[in-house]
Amino acid sequence: MKDIVRDGDPVLRKRAQKVAFPLSKKDQQLAHDMMEYLVVSQDPKLCKHYGLRAGVGLAAPQVGVSEQMAAVLVPAEDTDNDGKPNGDPLFKDVIINPVIVSESVQYGALTEGEGCLSVDKDIPGYVPRHDRITLRYQDTEGKDHQIRLKHYPAIVCQHEIDHLHGVLFYDHINKKDPFEAPKDTVLFS
């Protein structure tokens, strides 16, 4: 947690630079470290041991690197008795130079709102995001991917891509009425 940049640091409001391939050793290490943070933070025992906050996404600007790279690990919905995810993740990859190529008209939002490893305070309100997206990105090997995501995985990827554009989740919250969302928004708990 000590390496995660906090709200107010200018790097979080900058537009990140594209990443060149092949990845430098430094960028390979960055990709590895960001994903490792997510894996460890989602294990309740390790999370407590290391004093981490659990996360499902971590963008390079959040660790002070203004590059278009983010690790995303959306765990399986079911958990075992120890709180560990049961089954394959809904989405797991390091997304590099990501672009949303299409998005649904329908919005989705989390009923409890969103949080962020870089934002230490609770900011209540709905964060409307597109319920379904088509995402194009490169992986750490430079291979191109284009995938369709919906619901929670789509919300997480949009949150991380916002970090690459200098946008924080609370920028999307309606300032006059935080719990007002666009018409027909699907709410997820």
KEKE-847111 format. One record per residue: x, y, z of N, C-alpha, C in turn; residue number from 1; residue in one letter. Coordinates in steps of 0.02 Angstrom, whole numbers. Example, Ala and Ser with C-alpha at 12.3 -4.5 7.8 and 13.67 -1.06 7.14 Angstrom:
// KEKE-847111
       nu       nv       nw      cau      cav      caw       cu       cv       cw     k   r
      660     -284      390      615     -225      390      660     -165      390     1   A
      642     -112      354      684      -53      357      645        2      394     2   S
END
This chain:
// KEKE-847111
       nu       nv       nw      cau      cav      caw       cu       cv       cw     k   r
       41      -60        0        0        0        0       43       63        0     1   M
      103       59       29      145      119       33      167      143      -36     2   K
      166       99      -86      187      118     -154      130      146     -196     3   D
       69      143     -170       11      166     -209        4      242     -200     4   I
        2      277     -256       -4      349     -258      -74      368     -234     5   V
      -78      420     -193     -141      442     -165     -171      501     -204     6   R
     -237      506     -199     -274      561     -230     -241      627     -212     7   D
     -234      669     -262     -200      733     -253     -132      734     -288     8   G
     -103      675     -300      -40      672     -337      -54      686     -411     9   D
      -17      731     -442      -30      751     -512      -29      693     -562    10   P
        8      639     -549       12      583     -596      -57      552     -608    11   V
     -101      557     -558     -168      527     -565     -213      568     -611    12   L
     -194      629     -627     -235      671     -671     -203      681     -740    13   R
     -148      647     -752     -114      652     -818     -140      598     -865    14   K
     -137      613     -930     -153      563     -981      -90      521     -990    15   R
      -96      456     -979      -38      411     -981      -14      400    -1053    16   A
       50      386    -1059       82      374    -1123       71      302    -1146    17   Q
       69      292    -1213       64      225    -1240      127      186    -1222    18   K
      119      120    -1217      175       76    -1199      203       47    -1264    19   V
      269       47    -1270      302       19    -1330      318      -55    -1319    20   A
      318      -92    -1373      335     -163    -1373      398     -174    -1413    21   F
      439     -225    -1396      430     -269    -1338      437     -230    -1273    22   P
      405     -256    -1221      408     -223    -1156      480     -221    -1130    23   L
      498     -166    -1100      563     -161    -1066      560     -206    -1004    24   S
      618     -222     -977      621     -261     -916      582     -226     -860    25   K
      589     -159     -858      554     -120     -807      478     -127     -814    26   K
      452     -124     -876      380     -131     -887      357     -203     -874    27   D
      398     -252     -890      381     -322     -874      374     -330     -799    28   Q
      420     -301     -762      418     -306     -689      357     -270     -661    29   Q
      342     -211     -690      283     -173     -669      219     -214     -679    30   L
      212     -245     -737      153     -287     -751      148     -343     -700    31   A
      203     -377     -688      205     -432     -640      186     -408     -570    32   H
      216     -353     -548      205     -328     -480      132     -306     -470    33   D
      103     -274     -520       33     -251     -513      -14     -311     -507    34   M
       -3     -362     -549      -46     -421     -544      -35     -458     -478    35   M
       28     -462     -457       42     -495     -393        7     -460     -335    36   E
        6     -394     -337      -29     -357     -284     -102     -379     -282    37   Y
     -135     -383     -340     -206     -402     -342     -217     -472     -316    38   L
     -174     -519     -337     -180     -589     -315     -173     -593     -238    39   V
     -122     -562     -211     -109     -564     -139     -165     -528     -102    40   V
     -187     -471     -128     -238     -431      -92     -306     -466      -89    41   S
     -318     -514     -134     -382     -549     -135     -381     -611      -90    42   Q
     -324     -627      -61     -319     -682      -13     -327     -650       56    43   D
     -384     -663       90     -397     -628      154     -340     -633      205    44   P
     -308     -691      211     -255     -699      260     -193     -658      241    45   K
     -173     -662      177     -115     -624      154     -128     -549      155    46   L
     -189     -531      137     -209     -460      138     -200     -431      208    47   C
     -224     -467      257     -218     -444      327     -145     -444      349    48   K
     -109     -498      332      -38     -504      351        4     -445      325    49   H
       -7     -426      263       33     -372      232        2     -303      239    50   Y
      -57     -299      269      -89     -234      279     -112     -202      214    51   G
     -140     -242      170     -161     -217      104     -236     -204      103    52   L
     -258     -164       55     -328     -158       40     -341     -202      -21    53   R
     -394     -241      -19     -409     -286      -75     -426     -244     -137    54   A
     -403     -269     -194     -416     -234     -257     -432     -282     -313    55   G
     -469     -257     -362     -483     -296     -423     -449     -266     -484    56   V
     -420     -207     -475     -384     -174     -529     -332     -127     -502    57   G
     -279     -119     -540     -225      -73     -521     -193      -47     -585    58   L
     -196       18     -594     -168       49     -654      -98       77     -639    59   A
      -56       79     -691       13      103     -683       16      172     -651    60   A
      -27      220     -670      -23      286     -636      -32      282     -560    61   P
      -66      230     -537      -77      223     -465      -13      204     -428    62   Q
       37      183     -465      102      169     -433      155      218     -461    63   V
      131      274     -486      175      328     -507      204      323     -577    64   G
      179      277     -618      205      267     -686      151      288     -736    65   V
      163      341     -772      113      368     -819      116      331     -886    66   S
       95      268     -884       93      225     -944       25      191     -948    67   E
        5      174    -1009      -60      142    -1021      -57       67    -1007    68   Q
      -55       51     -943      -52      -19     -922      -91      -26     -857    69   M
     -131      -80     -852     -168      -93     -791     -176     -168     -782    70   A
     -173     -190     -721     -186     -260     -704     -259     -264     -681    71   A
     -294     -315     -705     -364     -325     -687     -373     -398     -666    72   V
     -402     -408     -607     -416     -475     -582     -485     -474     -548    73   L
     -536     -493     -588     -604     -497     -562     -615     -569     -542    74   V
     -619     -583     -477     -624     -652     -454     -691     -684     -470    75   P
     -693     -750     -464     -756     -787     -471     -805     -760     -419    76   A
     -869     -765     -434     -919     -737     -389     -926     -778     -325    77   E
     -917     -843     -329     -924     -887     -270     -859     -888     -231    78   D
     -865     -894     -164     -806     -900     -121     -813     -961      -77    79   T
     -755     -985      -53     -755    -1042       -7     -764    -1017       65    80   D
     -758    -1061      113     -768    -1043      183     -716     -994      209    81   N
     -657     -991      177     -605     -945      198     -609     -878      162    82   D
     -660     -870      120     -668     -807       83     -628     -804       18    83   G
     -596     -859       -1     -557     -860      -63     -605     -876     -121    84   K
     -591     -846     -180     -634     -859     -238     -635     -933     -257    85   P
     -693     -957     -274     -704    -1026     -296     -712    -1026     -372    86   N
     -665    -1053     -408     -670    -1056     -481     -625    -1006     -515    87   G
     -629    -1007     -582     -588     -962     -623     -611     -890     -617    88   D
     -563     -843     -621     -582     -772     -620     -629     -756     -678    89   P
     -671     -706     -668     -714     -682     -723     -672     -647     -776    90   L
     -618     -614     -754     -570     -584     -801     -505     -575     -764    91   F
     -450     -594     -797     -384     -585     -768     -334     -573     -825    92   K
     -304     -514     -826     -252     -500     -875     -221     -431     -859    93   D
     -163     -420     -886     -133     -354     -886     -152     -324     -954    94   V
     -189     -269     -952     -212     -237    -1013     -167     -178    -1029    95   I
     -139     -179    -1089      -91     -128    -1109     -119      -92    -1170    96   I
     -114      -26    -1170     -141       17    -1223     -214        1    -1238    97   N
     -256       -5    -1185     -325      -25    -1196     -368       29    -1228    98   P
     -415        6    -1269     -462       51    -1303     -531       19    -1300    99   V
     -581       56    -1280     -649       32    -1284     -674       48    -1354   100   I
     -688       -5    -1393     -708        5    -1463     -783       10    -1472   101   V
     -821      -17    -1425     -894       -6    -1426     -920      -14    -1355   102   S
     -979       15    -1345    -1009       14    -1278    -1085       14    -1284   103   E
    -1117      -16    -1235    -1190      -20    -1236    -1220       48    -1220   104   S
    -1282       56    -1240    -1320      116    -1223    -1340      111    -1149   105   V
    -1354       50    -1126    -1375       39    -1057    -1316       48    -1010   106   Q
    -1331       78     -953    -1281       89     -902    -1288       38     -845   107   Y
    -1235       30     -808    -1234      -11     -748    -1197       28     -694   108   G
    -1213       13     -632    -1179       44     -575    -1181       -3     -516   109   A
    -1133        4     -472    -1131      -37     -411    -1173       -3     -357   110   L
    -1217      -41     -324    -1261      -12     -274    -1222       20     -217   111   T
    -1164       -8     -200    -1124       20     -145    -1075       72     -170   112   E
    -1078       90     -234    -1032      138     -263     -965      105     -277   113   G
     -917      145     -297     -850      119     -313     -801      144     -261   114   E
     -746      109     -257     -690      130     -215     -628      128     -258   115   G
     -573      150     -229     -511      154     -267     -453      149     -218   116   C
     -402      111     -236     -343      104     -194     -307      171     -184   117   L
     -317      218     -230     -284      284     -225     -327      335     -187   118   S
     -389      318     -173     -434      364     -138     -449      335      -69   119   V
     -424      368      -18     -429      341       50     -497      353       83   120   D
     -536      400       58     -600      413       90     -657      382       50   121   K
     -712      369       85     -772      341       55     -809      398       20   122   D
     -824      391      -44     -862      442      -80     -925      409     -105   123   I
     -982      421      -71    -1044      387      -89    -1074      413     -154   124   P
    -1108      368     -188    -1144      387     -249    -1136      335     -302   125   G
    -1183      335     -350    -1180      290     -407    -1129      316     -457   126   Y
    -1091      270     -485    -1043      286     -538    -1069      252     -601   127   V
    -1108      287     -642    -1136      255     -701    -1082      240     -753   128   P
    -1083      178     -776    -1036      155     -827    -1075      114     -878   129   R
    -1046      105     -937    -1080       64     -987    -1083       -8     -962   130   H
    -1142      -39     -968    -1151     -106     -943    -1112     -158     -982   131   D
    -1103     -146    -1047    -1065     -193    -1090    -1016     -153    -1133   132   R
     -957     -180    -1140     -906     -148    -1182     -870     -201    -1224   133   I
     -843     -178    -1279     -795     -218    -1317     -727     -184    -1307   134   T
     -681     -222    -1282     -615     -195    -1263     -561     -224    -1308   135   L
     -518     -180    -1334     -460     -201    -1372     -398     -180    -1332   136   R
     -351     -227    -1325     -290     -213    -1287     -235     -261    -1309   137   Y
     -175     -248    -1284     -119     -293    -1294     -101     -323    -1227   138   Q
      -77     -386    -1228      -54     -417    -1166       21     -405    -1159   139   D
       52     -434    -1109      123     -421    -1096      169     -447    -1150   140   T
      144     -492    -1192      184     -518    -1248      174     -476    -1311   141   E
      129     -428    -1308      114     -386    -1366       59     -414    -1410   142   G
       29     -469    -1389      -25     -500    -1427      -88     -457    -1421   143   K
     -123     -448    -1478     -185     -409    -1478     -244     -451    -1456   144   D
     -288     -421    -1417     -349     -454    -1393     -408     -407    -1405   145   H
     -464     -436    -1421     -526     -398    -1422     -579     -442    -1389   146   Q
     -607     -418    -1334     -655     -458    -1296     -715     -416    -1278   147   I
     -770     -452    -1266     -832     -419    -1243     -838     -433    -1168   148   R
     -852     -381    -1131     -862     -387    -1059     -929     -357    -1040   149   L
     -959     -385     -988    -1022     -357     -964    -1023     -356     -888   150   K
    -1066     -314     -862    -1078     -308     -791    -1014     -289     -753   151   H
    -1000     -325     -699     -944     -305     -655     -876     -303     -691   152   Y
     -857     -354     -730     -793     -348     -765     -789     -286     -811   153   P
     -844     -268     -842     -845     -208     -885     -835     -145     -843   154   A
     -868     -143     -785     -861      -86     -739     -789      -79     -716   155   I
     -758     -134     -696     -689     -133     -672     -642     -108     -726   156   V
     -648     -134     -787     -603     -112     -841     -612      -38     -857   157   C
     -675      -14     -856     -686       57     -868     -654      100     -814   158   Q
     -657       77     -752     -626      113     -696     -550      118     -708   159   H
     -519       62     -727     -446       62     -738     -426      104     -798   160   E
     -466      100     -852     -451      141     -911     -458      215     -895   161   I
     -506      232     -853     -511      302     -831     -446      326     -800   162   D
     -414      284     -759     -350      303     -729     -298      321     -782   163   H
     -301      288     -839     -253      301     -892     -267      367     -928   164   L
     -327      395     -916     -346      459     -946     -350      515     -895   165   H
     -328      502     -834     -327      554     -783     -394      566     -750   166   G
     -439      516     -753     -506      523     -725     -512      477     -664   167   V
     -543      503     -611     -556      463     -552     -631      447     -547   168   L
     -648      393     -514     -717      368     -513     -766      421     -491   169   F
     -748      461     -442     -796      510     -415     -812      566     -463   170   Y
     -772      573     -517     -788      622     -569     -854      606     -604   171   D
     -875      543     -602     -936      521     -635     -999      527     -590   172   H
     -990      539     -526    -1047      543     -480    -1084      609     -490   173   I
    -1150      604     -494    -1192      663     -501    -1183      708     -439   174   N
    -1158      768     -449    -1142      813     -393    -1204      836     -355   175   K
    -1260      847     -391    -1321      870     -359    -1357      815     -322   176   K
    -1358      755     -351    -1392      698     -320    -1349      636     -332   177   D
    -1304      620     -283    -1257      564     -293    -1289      497     -308   178   P
    -1352      487     -286    -1384      423     -298    -1435      426     -355   179   F
    -1425      474     -399    -1464      477     -461    -1420      449     -516   180   E
    -1449      404     -556    -1412      374     -611    -1453      383     -674   181   A
    -1421      377     -733    -1459      382     -795    -1517      333     -795   182   P
    -1570      351     -831    -1631      310     -836    -1612      238     -857   183   K
    -1645      189     -827    -1637      118     -843    -1567       91     -826   184   D
    -1532      123     -780    -1467       97     -758    -1479       33     -719   185   T
    -1440      -20     -735    -1443      -82     -698    -1398      -76     -637   186   V
    -1424      -91     -578    -1384      -87     -517    -1361     -157     -496   187   L
    -1296     -162     -480    -1266     -226     -460    -1243     -220     -388   188   F
    -1253     -274     -350    -1229     -272     -281    -1165     -312     -275   189   S
END
